[in-house]
Amino acid sequence: MSRKLARELAFQGLYQLDITKEPAKQVIKNILEENELKDIDYFTTIITGVEDKKSSIDEAIQKYTKKWKVERLSKVDKAILRLATYEMQYKEDVPNIVAINEAVELAKNFSNAESPKFINGVLDEIRKEMEEGK
């Protein structure tokens, strides 16, 4: 359960980064002041990792968002896609299917009715591309 909470708070942090344009360290500090979290390392790794790799993550997402530029996606969907794409590309201890399923759950809880299907489709295409590249 602690990783699930860390993932949810990381999603909220990524959303906050996109809205406020604050540095990741400040967003991390703000969230940790307001929440009790056991898996602080995972939470911190996700936020700083996405910030560090944002251009390559966005490039991977852009390939499969069809007519939508990443900048035009809803900030909620963008944060979810960035989180899951980071996990898939850079977190070897997270199976791709887990990253996708967790992203779909975040979309169900925090986005609109169409988002879970959209997010699942984009992430599944990224997964397929990664598996072909191995």
Buried (B, 14 or more C-beta within 10 A) or exposed (E): EEBEBBBBBBBBBBBBBBEEEBEBEEBBEBBBEEBEBEBBEBBBBBBBBBBEBBEEBBEBBBEBBEEBEBEEBBBBBBBBBBBBBBBBBBBEEBEBEBBBBBBBBBBEEBBEEEBBEBBBEBBBBBBEEBEEEE
